[in-house]
Amino acid sequence: MATFLLELVSPEKLLLSRQVEMATIPAAEGEMGVLPGHSPMIVTLRGGVIRVRENGAETEKLFVGGGFAEVSPERVTVLADEATPLASLSRAAAERRIAEAEAALKEVSPTDAETRRDAALERLLAARAMLDAAQAA
């Protein structure tokens, strides 16, 4: 079966770099399946799970807290704000992150810049996605 190169980079390190059959990424507009030969594009990522398929089976799941993905017909490069294998996620840590994000969102006043409100809301949504992923693991 045809493959493409998937690279997943977090601020700390290169987490993944190998040929895969398919990747599903949490694009801001919704889940996005990528196969070899995909049209070129750059997409914003929301908090969610990247699923990797190799040899006809799902082989890896990683939580990303946001970032960007550059897609080309023969390569996908994911630049993640943070990336964690699902097995390493902690429900307690996700719940703490939700509480912190909710508190930060409450501190945003109606007169604050829209970008500050959006950032606080994205942080909360990513924390909720992390909890969902931790519960599913």
Buried (B, 14 or more C-beta within 10 A) or exposed (E): EEBBBBBBBBEEEEBBEEEBBBBBBBBEEEEBEBBBEBEEEEBEBBBBBBBBBBEEEEEBBBBBBBBBBBBBEEBBBBBBBBBBEBEEBBEEBBBEBBEEBBEBBEEBEEEEEEEEBEBBBBBBBBBBBBBBBBEEB
